[in-house]
Amino acid sequence: MTKQASFNNVGGVVPALPPGWRVEDLPASLCEAFAEIVGPAYFLASHADRYGYCRDRLPYGLFRLRAGKLPSTLPAAIICPADETELIAIVRLAIQEKIALIPFGAGSGVLGGTIPLNCEVVVDLKRMNRIVAVNEVDGTVTVQAGMNGGQFE
């Protein structure tokens, strides 16, 4: 076991990652800035939290990972906005600091689009899961980005 100091797991003990994993932490000042936007409970920086976001449900990706042909990379952090205002603030700060973001809807993707390859920051949109509008004439519903099919049904 290795000791890992991180923004929301200060001094906590987490299991060591297997050899060969790429891990880059954000500077403390950026951790604080992002946490100020969403609140400390919704900014995740421990290795354990980040590990849960390094894959989607892509079966081919799992096979490639096991064969050593897919990078084993942790995202630099996970940020969970509650609304459009927080999301805009996150994007503005990321642009200002030249930080790449990966949007993470509900985590049910199977195409590999959310897999971090260069320690990007993942923006978990699950808290943004509300119905925005229902158009009975067109038979359409507008939902926020964190809504998945199961919740919607």
Secondary structure, DSSP 4 states (H G I P E B T S, - for coil): -EE---TTSTT-EEPPPPTT-B--PPPHHHHHHHHHHH-GGGEE-SHHHHHTTS--S-HHHHHHHHTT-S--B--SEEE--SSHHHHHHHHHHHHHHT--EEEESSS---SSTT--SS-PEEEE-TT---EEEEETTTTEEEE-TT--HHHH-
